[in-house]
Amino acid sequence: MLQGAGAVAQIVGKLYPQLSKSHRKTADYVLGNPFRAATMTIDELSEAAGISVATANRFSHALGFDGYASFRAALVSDFATTLAPVEKLRNEVQRSATSAEIMAAAFENDIHNIEATRRMLSPEQCEQAVDMILAAERIFITGFGASAYLAGLMAHALEPYVRTVSSVALAGGPSQAGRQFFKLDSRDLVIPMVFPRYAADTVWLTQRAVEKGAKVLAITDVPGSPLAPLADVTIFAQTDRKLSPTSDAAALILIQALCDAVAHRASRSVQAASQMAEFVLPWLYLPQQQRPGTTPVGKPTRPAGRTAAKSKGKTKA
């Protein structure tokens, strides 16, 4: 039996002239909404398509499937990565649990991910990753969706120890990142990060970076990730999660660990960190610090009009 929404569409196309009127109505809905249909129970599909549950089941048999379950499985297989979190969520919400139990399970989930990520570290790849970062003339970090925030945090952490680093994940979006990648060459390093569900823009921009001759250090989840074959070096974070598509905790700790390794290896890292701290001192809060035009912290003053009115009231009394 062929699998996948594409295969289902082919089957429907071949059999469509032979289908009954009600089955054609079902087929029209499925072909017009393959992703939505893949997420539906038989009751939900029957309601959405305006047919009976029995018709939905007979439609599945008419296409050559054993029943609705196998028909839906064929639809789901084409969207496996995208729908996996939905299916996990569907199963989890049916399980009775308190909020405290769910939160405790989330902690256990991330502890497991972090331990698995640590075990996946390759000493050789760790050294190569640090070498690439320290040798690059310019570093561009990219990621979209939740990875955009991770990219920004990584750029922030690397700032004291490299000459030029920027996150191209936020302002301007993929098209602005493409404008910056136009100037890439072999002296540059691109650090793309992508986790399920994989953002296509990150993969496409990485392909362009490779075409321009830039080095690529990928941060992703598994060797089967679309970034892995494009990268010179890849480091992996396990990001499984039960109630959402991706756990960012292990990925963030991996990024912080890599930045620590860079700080340890960077020349004059202590001096650089000290100079950075001194430079940003005016923007940091310090006890008894007062900026021009403000009152000391902890001693708020009342508006002059309010104070005068209160004093005037006391005088009348």
VODREN-680193 format. One record per residue (C-alpha): residue in three letters; residue number from 1; x, y, z. Coordinates in nm, 4 decimals. Example, Ala and Ser with C-alpha at 12.3 -4.5 7.8 and 13.67 -1.06 7.14 Angstrom:
2
+---------+-----+----------+----------+----------+
! residuo ! num !        u !        v !        w !
+---------+-----+----------+----------+----------+
!     ALA !   1 !   1.2300 !  -0.4500 !   0.7800 !
!     SER !   2 !   1.3670 !  -0.1060 !   0.7140 !
+---------+-----+----------+----------+----------+
REM end
This chain:
317
+---------+-----+----------+----------+----------+
! residuo ! num !        u !        v !        w !
+---------+-----+----------+----------+----------+
!     MET !   1 !   0.0000 !   0.0000 !   0.0000 !
!     LEU !   2 !   0.1333 !   0.3416 !  -0.0910 !
!     GLN !   3 !   0.1879 !   0.5804 !   0.1981 !
!     GLY !   4 !   0.1642 !   0.9550 !   0.2463 !
!     ALA !   5 !  -0.0736 !   1.2352 !   0.1562 !
!     GLY !   6 !   0.0808 !   1.2451 !  -0.1907 !
!     ALA !   7 !   0.0058 !   0.8761 !  -0.2351 !
!     VAL !   8 !  -0.3498 !   0.9261 !  -0.1097 !
!     ALA !   9 !  -0.3962 !   1.2054 !  -0.3649 !
!     GLN !  10 !  -0.2757 !   0.9730 !  -0.6416 !
!     ILE !  11 !  -0.5167 !   0.6997 !  -0.5330 !
!     VAL !  12 !  -0.8056 !   0.9444 !  -0.5142 !
!     GLY !  13 !  -0.7176 !   1.0811 !  -0.8587 !
!     LYS !  14 !  -0.7278 !   0.7353 !  -1.0147 !
!     LEU !  15 !  -1.0500 !   0.6289 !  -0.8439 !
!     TYR !  16 !  -1.2359 !   0.9610 !  -0.8444 !
!     PRO !  17 !  -1.4507 !   0.8866 !  -1.1558 !
!     GLN !  18 !  -1.5692 !   0.5620 !  -0.9916 !
!     LEU !  19 !  -1.6574 !   0.7175 !  -0.6543 !
!     SER !  20 !  -2.0129 !   0.7808 !  -0.5440 !
!     LYS !  21 !  -2.1413 !   1.1346 !  -0.4996 !
!     SER !  22 !  -2.0908 !   1.1264 !  -0.1203 !
!     HIS !  23 !  -1.7444 !   0.9775 !  -0.1596 !
!     ARG !  24 !  -1.6512 !   1.2494 !  -0.4094 !
!     LYS !  25 !  -1.7637 !   1.5062 !  -0.1543 !
!     THR !  26 !  -1.5322 !   1.3442 !   0.0991 !
!     ALA !  27 !  -1.2491 !   1.3280 !  -0.1535 !
!     ASP !  28 !  -1.2908 !   1.6971 !  -0.2380 !
!     TYR !  29 !  -1.2526 !   1.7918 !   0.1275 !
!     VAL !  30 !  -0.9480 !   1.5678 !   0.1826 !
!     LEU !  31 !  -0.7713 !   1.6901 !  -0.1329 !
!     GLY !  32 !  -0.8422 !   2.0512 !  -0.0422 !
!     ASN !  33 !  -0.7342 !   2.0105 !   0.3208 !
!     PRO !  34 !  -0.4823 !   1.7216 !   0.3395 !
!     PHE !  35 !  -0.3006 !   1.8505 !   0.6483 !
!     ARG !  36 !  -0.6214 !   1.9257 !   0.8382 !
!     ALA !  37 !  -0.7699 !   1.5899 !   0.7411 !
!     ALA !  38 !  -0.4581 !   1.4135 !   0.8695 !
!     THR !  39 !  -0.5178 !   1.5586 !   1.2165 !
!     MET !  40 !  -0.8886 !   1.4646 !   1.2367 !
!     THR !  41 !  -1.0688 !   1.1771 !   1.3981 !
!     ILE !  42 !  -1.3367 !   1.0097 !   1.1888 !
!     ASP !  43 !  -1.6045 !   1.2079 !   1.3736 !
!     GLU !  44 !  -1.4254 !   1.5368 !   1.3061 !
!     LEU !  45 !  -1.3806 !   1.4571 !   0.9376 !
!     SER !  46 !  -1.7438 !   1.3602 !   0.8955 !
!     GLU !  47 !  -1.8565 !   1.6870 !   1.0517 !
!     ALA !  48 !  -1.6112 !   1.9006 !   0.8536 !
!     ALA !  49 !  -1.6936 !   1.7346 !   0.5220 !
!     GLY !  50 !  -2.0682 !   1.7208 !   0.5892 !
!     ILE !  51 !  -2.0932 !   1.3429 !   0.5669 !
!     SER !  52 !  -2.1815 !   1.0607 !   0.8048 !
!     VAL !  53 !  -1.9277 !   0.8601 !   1.0007 !
!     ALA !  54 !  -2.0317 !   0.5524 !   0.8060 !
!     THR !  55 !  -1.9635 !   0.7341 !   0.4770 !
!     ALA !  56 !  -1.6157 !   0.8348 !   0.5976 !
!     ASN !  57 !  -1.5398 !   0.4743 !   0.6824 !
!     ARG !  58 !  -1.6773 !   0.3433 !   0.3510 !
!     PHE !  59 !  -1.4723 !   0.6097 !   0.1692 !
!     SER !  60 !  -1.1566 !   0.4689 !   0.3289 !
!     HIS !  61 !  -1.2476 !   0.1184 !   0.2126 !
!     ALA !  62 !  -1.3267 !   0.2486 !  -0.1365 !
!     LEU !  63 !  -0.9696 !   0.3780 !  -0.1622 !
!     GLY !  64 !  -0.8320 !   0.0361 !  -0.0682 !
!     PHE !  65 !  -0.7530 !   0.0946 !   0.2978 !
!     ASP !  66 !  -0.8494 !  -0.1431 !   0.5768 !
!     GLY !  67 !  -1.0422 !   0.1331 !   0.7504 !
!     TYR !  68 !  -1.0282 !   0.4955 !   0.8559 !
!     ALA !  69 !  -0.7304 !   0.4386 !   1.0868 !
!     SER !  70 !  -0.5048 !   0.3143 !   0.8058 !
!     PHE !  71 !  -0.6348 !   0.5868 !   0.5717 !
!     ARG !  72 !  -0.5460 !   0.8561 !   0.8286 !
!     ALA !  73 !  -0.2061 !   0.6949 !   0.8910 !
!     ALA !  74 !  -0.1323 !   0.7310 !   0.5187 !
!     LEU !  75 !  -0.2191 !   1.1002 !   0.5357 !
!     VAL !  76 !  -0.0117 !   1.1517 !   0.8516 !
!     SER !  77 !   0.3038 !   0.9906 !   0.7106 !
!     ASP !  78 !   0.3613 !   1.2773 !   0.4672 !
!     PHE !  79 !   0.3522 !   1.5232 !   0.7568 !
!     ALA !  80 !   0.5355 !   1.3043 !   1.0082 !
!     THR !  81 !   0.7725 !   1.5691 !   1.1478 !
!     THR !  82 !   0.5080 !   1.8386 !   1.1601 !
!     LEU !  83 !   0.2348 !   1.6248 !   1.3119 !
!     ALA !  84 !   0.4433 !   1.4302 !   1.5643 !
!     PRO !  85 !   0.3970 !   1.6962 !   1.8375 !
!     VAL !  86 !   0.0229 !   1.7072 !   1.7676 !
!     GLU !  87 !  -0.0058 !   1.3313 !   1.8032 !
!     LYS !  88 !   0.1983 !   1.3351 !   2.1256 !
!     LEU !  89 !  -0.0171 !   1.6149 !   2.2627 !
!     ARG !  90 !  -0.3339 !   1.4260 !   2.1656 !
!     ASN !  91 !  -0.2134 !   1.1257 !   2.3673 !
!     GLU !  92 !  -0.0896 !   1.3256 !   2.6657 !
!     VAL !  93 !  -0.4031 !   1.5347 !   2.7186 !
!     GLN !  94 !  -0.6042 !   1.2162 !   2.7504 !
!     ARG !  95 !  -0.3933 !   1.1175 !   3.0515 !
!     SER !  96 !  -0.5191 !   1.2354 !   3.3895 !
!     ALA !  97 !  -0.2565 !   1.4379 !   3.5791 !
!     THR !  98 !  -0.2304 !   1.7387 !   3.8086 !
!     SER !  99 !  -0.0509 !   2.0570 !   3.7049 !
!     ALA ! 100 !   0.2262 !   1.9786 !   3.9530 !
!     GLU ! 101 !   0.2720 !   1.6333 !   3.7988 !
!     ILE ! 102 !   0.2886 !   1.7786 !   3.4482 !
!     MET ! 103 !   0.5477 !   2.0360 !   3.5586 !
!     ALA ! 104 !   0.7571 !   1.7717 !   3.7372 !
!     ALA ! 105 !   0.7432 !   1.5532 !   3.4259 !
!     ALA ! 106 !   0.8637 !   1.8492 !   3.2163 !
!     PHE ! 107 !   1.1664 !   1.8859 !   3.4454 !
!     GLU ! 108 !   1.2419 !   1.5153 !   3.4140 !
!     ASN ! 109 !   1.2029 !   1.5406 !   3.0368 !
!     ASP ! 110 !   1.4577 !   1.8219 !   3.0103 !
!     ILE ! 111 !   1.7017 !   1.6579 !   3.2538 !
!     HIS ! 112 !   1.6911 !   1.3499 !   3.0310 !
!     ASN ! 113 !   1.7474 !   1.5658 !   2.7196 !
!     ILE ! 114 !   2.0436 !   1.7439 !   2.8782 !
!     GLU ! 115 !   2.2079 !   1.4175 !   2.9826 !
!     ALA ! 116 !   2.1547 !   1.2711 !   2.6364 !
!     THR ! 117 !   2.3014 !   1.5868 !   2.4785 !
!     ARG ! 118 !   2.6090 !   1.5627 !   2.7001 !
!     ARG ! 119 !   2.6607 !   1.1986 !   2.6008 !
!     MET ! 120 !   2.6389 !   1.2913 !   2.2308 !
!     LEU ! 121 !   2.9291 !   1.5382 !   2.2569 !
!     SER ! 122 !   3.2237 !   1.4363 !   2.0415 !
!     PRO ! 123 !   3.5596 !   1.5679 !   2.1699 !
!     GLU ! 124 !   3.6842 !   1.6081 !   1.8133 !
!     GLN ! 125 !   3.3756 !   1.8011 !   1.7020 !
!     CYS ! 126 !   3.3887 !   2.0203 !   2.0133 !
!     GLU ! 127 !   3.7483 !   2.1210 !   1.9353 !
!     GLN ! 128 !   3.6652 !   2.1804 !   1.5694 !
!     ALA ! 129 !   3.3643 !   2.3947 !   1.6613 !
!     VAL ! 130 !   3.5743 !   2.6186 !   1.8886 !
!     ASP ! 131 !   3.8488 !   2.6419 !   1.6253 !
!     MET ! 132 !   3.5967 !   2.7528 !   1.3624 !
!     ILE ! 133 !   3.4505 !   3.0216 !   1.5868 !
!     LEU ! 134 !   3.7867 !   3.1652 !   1.6863 !
!     ALA ! 135 !   3.9256 !   3.1548 !   1.3308 !
!     ALA ! 136 !   3.6316 !   3.3267 !   1.1616 !
!     GLU ! 137 !   3.6573 !   3.6874 !   1.0524 !
!     ARG ! 138 !   3.2802 !   3.7300 !   1.0775 !
!     ILE ! 139 !   3.0195 !   3.5040 !   1.2381 !
!     PHE ! 140 !   2.6543 !   3.4983 !   1.1331 !
!     ILE ! 141 !   2.4127 !   3.3048 !   1.3542 !
!     THR ! 142 !   2.0764 !   3.2169 !   1.2079 !
!     GLY ! 143 !   1.7580 !   3.0419 !   1.3125 !
!     PHE ! 144 !   1.3890 !   3.1174 !   1.2885 !
!     GLY ! 145 !   1.0953 !   3.0567 !   1.5183 !
!     ALA ! 146 !   1.2123 !   2.9711 !   1.8701 !
!     SER ! 147 !   1.5663 !   2.9261 !   1.7351 !
!     ALA ! 148 !   1.5780 !   3.2999 !   1.6630 !
!     TYR ! 149 !   1.5906 !   3.3654 !   2.0367 !
!     LEU ! 150 !   1.8616 !   3.1024 !   2.0841 !
!     ALA ! 151 !   2.0603 !   3.2656 !   1.8028 !
!     GLY ! 152 !   2.0390 !   3.6017 !   1.9771 !
!     LEU ! 153 !   2.1554 !   3.4546 !   2.3075 !
!     MET ! 154 !   2.4502 !   3.2860 !   2.1374 !
!     ALA ! 155 !   2.5559 !   3.6095 !   1.9669 !
!     HIS ! 156 !   2.5324 !   3.7867 !   2.3028 !
!     ALA ! 157 !   2.7506 !   3.5252 !   2.4749 !
!     LEU ! 158 !   3.0184 !   3.5239 !   2.2018 !
!     GLU ! 159 !   3.0409 !   3.9020 !   2.1735 !
!     PRO ! 160 !   3.3391 !   3.9558 !   2.4101 !
!     TYR ! 161 !   3.5557 !   3.6878 !   2.2506 !
!     VAL ! 162 !   3.5223 !   3.7308 !   1.8729 !
!     ARG ! 163 !   3.5696 !   4.0291 !   1.6469 !
!     THR ! 164 !   3.2330 !   4.0325 !   1.4685 !
!     VAL ! 165 !   2.9263 !   3.8264 !   1.5507 !
!     SER ! 166 !   2.5622 !   3.8948 !   1.4712 !
!     SER ! 167 !   2.2289 !   3.7185 !   1.4803 !
!     VAL ! 168 !   2.0547 !   3.7496 !   1.1461 !
!     ALA ! 169 !   1.7426 !   3.5756 !   1.2720 !
!     LEU ! 170 !   1.5205 !   3.8642 !   1.3780 !
!     ALA ! 171 !   1.5214 !   4.2107 !   1.2183 !
!     GLY ! 172 !   1.4207 !   4.1966 !   0.8541 !
!     GLY ! 173 !   1.3522 !   3.8233 !   0.8483 !
!     PRO ! 174 !   1.4908 !   3.5754 !   0.5932 !
!     SER ! 175 !   1.5155 !   3.8266 !   0.3092 !
!     GLN ! 176 !   1.7392 !   4.0562 !   0.5147 !
!     ALA ! 177 !   1.9502 !   3.7569 !   0.6138 !
!     GLY ! 178 !   1.9823 !   3.6757 !   0.2449 !
!     ARG ! 179 !   2.1108 !   4.0274 !   0.1775 !
!     GLN ! 180 !   2.3827 !   3.9765 !   0.4378 !
!     PHE ! 181 !   2.4687 !   3.6303 !   0.3073 !
!     PHE ! 182 !   2.5281 !   3.7784 !  -0.0369 !
!     LYS ! 183 !   2.8629 !   3.9077 !   0.0971 !
!     LEU ! 184 !   2.9796 !   3.5774 !   0.2503 !
!     ASP ! 185 !   3.3142 !   3.4228 !   0.1606 !
!     SER ! 186 !   3.5557 !   3.1589 !   0.2903 !
!     ARG ! 187 !   3.6647 !   3.3786 !   0.5827 !
!     ASP ! 188 !   3.3158 !   3.3767 !   0.7302 !
!     LEU ! 189 !   3.1387 !   3.1293 !   0.9562 !
!     VAL ! 190 !   2.7647 !   3.0664 !   0.9523 !
!     ILE ! 191 !   2.6089 !   2.8975 !   1.2563 !
!     PRO ! 192 !   2.2572 !   2.7818 !   1.1633 !
!     MET ! 193 !   2.0363 !   2.6154 !   1.4209 !
!     VAL ! 194 !   1.7213 !   2.4217 !   1.3466 !
!     PHE ! 195 !   1.5126 !   2.1751 !   1.5433 !
!     PRO ! 196 !   1.1807 !   2.0053 !   1.4701 !
!     ARG ! 197 !   0.9730 !   2.1431 !   1.3273 !
!     TYR ! 198 !   1.2514 !   2.2344 !   1.0827 !
!     ALA ! 199 !   1.2307 !   2.5891 !   0.9452 !
!     ALA ! 200 !   1.2794 !   2.5790 !   0.5686 !
!     ASP ! 201 !   1.4281 !   2.9317 !   0.5576 !
!     THR ! 202 !   1.7198 !   2.8250 !   0.7783 !
!     VAL ! 203 !   1.7988 !   2.5319 !   0.5498 !
!     TRP ! 204 !   1.7756 !   2.7413 !   0.2324 !
!     LEU ! 205 !   1.9975 !   3.0155 !   0.3741 !
!     THR ! 206 !   2.2525 !   2.7545 !   0.4808 !
!     GLN ! 207 !   2.2564 !   2.6190 !   0.1260 !
!     ARG ! 208 !   2.3341 !   2.9690 !   0.0004 !
!     ALA ! 209 !   2.6110 !   3.0044 !   0.2591 !
!     VAL ! 210 !   2.7703 !   2.6828 !   0.1316 !
!     GLU ! 211 !   2.7467 !   2.8113 !  -0.2266 !
!     LYS ! 212 !   2.9290 !   3.1303 !  -0.1201 !
!     GLY ! 213 !   3.2118 !   2.9271 !   0.0325 !
!     ALA ! 214 !   3.1455 !   3.0084 !   0.3992 !
!     LYS ! 215 !   3.2209 !   2.7565 !   0.6724 !
!     VAL ! 216 !   2.9137 !   2.6080 !   0.8426 !
!     LEU ! 217 !   2.8841 !   2.4972 !   1.2044 !
!     ALA ! 218 !   2.5359 !   2.3488 !   1.2479 !
!     ILE ! 219 !   2.3481 !   2.3083 !   1.5747 !
!     THR ! 220 !   2.0589 !   2.0655 !   1.5362 !
!     ASP ! 221 !   1.8977 !   1.7561 !   1.6854 !
!     VAL ! 222 !   1.9839 !   1.4405 !   1.4879 !
!     PRO ! 223 !   2.2110 !   1.3248 !   1.2028 !
!     GLY ! 224 !   1.8995 !   1.3043 !   0.9856 !
!     SER ! 225 !   1.8398 !   1.6797 !   1.0193 !
!     PRO ! 226 !   1.8407 !   1.8690 !   0.6865 !
!     LEU ! 227 !   2.1307 !   2.0816 !   0.8169 !
!     ALA ! 228 !   2.3677 !   1.7903 !   0.8815 !
!     PRO ! 229 !   2.4750 !   1.7221 !   0.5190 !
!     LEU ! 230 !   2.5374 !   2.0951 !   0.4611 !
!     ALA ! 231 !   2.7672 !   2.1510 !   0.7596 !
!     ASP ! 232 !   3.1423 !   2.1224 !   0.7987 !
!     VAL ! 233 !   3.0847 !   2.0385 !   1.1651 !
!     THR ! 234 !   2.7594 !   1.9525 !   1.3422 !
!     ILE ! 235 !   2.6853 !   1.9356 !   1.7137 !
!     PHE ! 236 !   2.3641 !   1.7826 !   1.8404 !
!     ALA ! 237 !   2.1131 !   1.8578 !   2.1141 !
!     GLN ! 238 !   1.8340 !   1.6181 !   2.2053 !
!     THR ! 239 !   1.5151 !   1.8224 !   2.2082 !
!     ASP ! 240 !   1.2297 !   1.5751 !   2.2575 !
!     ARG ! 241 !   0.9249 !   1.7034 !   2.4440 !
!     LYS ! 242 !   0.5824 !   1.5573 !   2.5188 !
!     LEU ! 243 !   0.3524 !   1.8594 !   2.5060 !
!     SER ! 244 !   0.5269 !   2.0868 !   2.2556 !
!     PRO ! 245 !   0.7292 !   2.0423 !   1.9353 !
!     THR ! 246 !   1.0732 !   2.1063 !   2.0840 !
!     SER ! 247 !   1.2472 !   2.1461 !   2.4176 !
!     ASP ! 248 !   1.4784 !   2.4463 !   2.4021 !
!     ALA ! 249 !   1.6469 !   2.3760 !   2.7371 !
!     ALA ! 250 !   1.9058 !   2.1267 !   2.6114 !
!     ALA ! 251 !   1.9767 !   2.3372 !   2.3027 !
!     LEU ! 252 !   2.0352 !   2.6453 !   2.5187 !
!     ILE ! 253 !   2.2682 !   2.4597 !   2.7549 !
!     LEU ! 254 !   2.4631 !   2.3228 !   2.4571 !
!     ILE ! 255 !   2.5015 !   2.6766 !   2.3212 !
!     GLN ! 256 !   2.6135 !   2.8096 !   2.6592 !
!     ALA ! 257 !   2.8599 !   2.5218 !   2.6975 !
!     LEU ! 258 !   3.0082 !   2.5929 !   2.3544 !
!     CYS ! 259 !   3.0422 !   2.9624 !   2.4398 !
!     ASP ! 260 !   3.2178 !   2.8680 !   2.7652 !
!     ALA ! 261 !   3.4649 !   2.6586 !   2.5655 !
!     VAL ! 262 !   3.5275 !   2.9565 !   2.3368 !
!     ALA ! 263 !   3.5848 !   3.1839 !   2.6365 !
!     HIS ! 264 !   3.8337 !   2.9343 !   2.7782 !
!     ARG ! 265 !   4.0300 !   2.9132 !   2.4535 !
!     ALA ! 266 !   4.0099 !   3.2759 !   2.3391 !
!     SER ! 267 !   4.3264 !   3.4810 !   2.3734 !
!     ARG ! 268 !   4.3084 !   3.7540 !   2.6383 !
!     SER ! 269 !   3.9568 !   3.6356 !   2.7298 !
!     VAL ! 270 !   3.9759 !   3.7673 !   3.0863 !
!     GLN ! 271 !   4.0891 !   4.1082 !   2.9673 !
!     ALA ! 272 !   3.8159 !   4.1125 !   2.7000 !
!     ALA ! 273 !   3.5459 !   4.0228 !   2.9527 !
!     SER ! 274 !   3.6774 !   4.2857 !   3.1948 !
!     GLN ! 275 !   3.6826 !   4.5556 !   2.9279 !
!     MET ! 276 !   3.3312 !   4.4589 !   2.8177 !
!     ALA ! 277 !   3.2045 !   4.4817 !   3.1756 !
!     GLU ! 278 !   3.3647 !   4.8228 !   3.2214 !
!     PHE ! 279 !   3.2220 !   4.9492 !   2.8927 !
!     VAL ! 280 !   2.8626 !   4.8517 !   2.9778 !
!     LEU ! 281 !   2.8897 !   4.9735 !   3.3385 !
!     PRO ! 282 !   2.6798 !   5.2878 !   3.2756 !
!     TRP ! 283 !   2.3862 !   5.0667 !   3.1773 !
!     LEU ! 284 !   2.4036 !   4.8419 !   3.4848 !
!     TYR ! 285 !   2.2183 !   4.8991 !   3.8105 !
!     LEU ! 286 !   2.4416 !   4.9527 !   4.1123 !
!     PRO ! 287 !   2.3351 !   5.0239 !   4.4732 !
!     GLN ! 288 !   2.2949 !   5.3981 !   4.5456 !
!     GLN ! 289 !   2.3273 !   5.4686 !   4.1770 !
!     GLN ! 290 !   2.1442 !   5.7763 !   4.0550 !
!     ARG ! 291 !   2.0996 !   5.8928 !   3.7004 !
!     PRO ! 292 !   2.0697 !   6.2607 !   3.6169 !
!     GLY ! 293 !   1.7164 !   6.3915 !   3.6682 !
!     THR ! 294 !   1.6049 !   6.1077 !   3.8960 !
!     THR ! 295 !   1.5681 !   6.0686 !   4.2702 !
!     PRO ! 296 !   1.7640 !   5.8084 !   4.4665 !
!     VAL ! 297 !   1.6138 !   5.4599 !   4.4535 !
!     GLY ! 298 !   1.3907 !   5.3910 !   4.7523 !
!     LYS ! 299 !   1.3074 !   5.7581 !   4.8098 !
!     PRO ! 300 !   1.0178 !   5.8438 !   4.5788 !
!     THR ! 301 !   0.8906 !   6.1992 !   4.5927 !
!     ARG ! 302 !   0.5269 !   6.3018 !   4.5665 !
!     PRO ! 303 !   0.4157 !   6.5353 !   4.2889 !
!     ALA ! 304 !   0.4436 !   6.8988 !   4.4031 !
!     GLY ! 305 !   0.0742 !   6.9727 !   4.3442 !
!     ARG ! 306 !  -0.0371 !   6.6747 !   4.5522 !
!     THR ! 307 !   0.1965 !   6.7660 !   4.8409 !
!     ALA ! 308 !   0.0784 !   7.1276 !   4.8419 !
!     ALA ! 309 !  -0.2867 !   7.0259 !   4.8439 !
!     LYS ! 310 !  -0.2287 !   6.7901 !   5.1357 !
!     SER ! 311 !  -0.0447 !   7.0667 !   5.3340 !
!     LYS ! 312 !  -0.3221 !   7.3148 !   5.2578 !
!     GLY ! 313 !  -0.5806 !   7.0727 !   5.3901 !
!     LYS ! 314 !  -0.3904 !   7.0329 !   5.7158 !
!     THR ! 315 !  -0.3661 !   7.4129 !   5.7552 !
!     LYS ! 316 !  -0.7451 !   7.4497 !   5.7274 !
!     ALA ! 317 !  -0.7943 !   7.1880 !   5.9946 !
+---------+-----+----------+----------+----------+
REM end
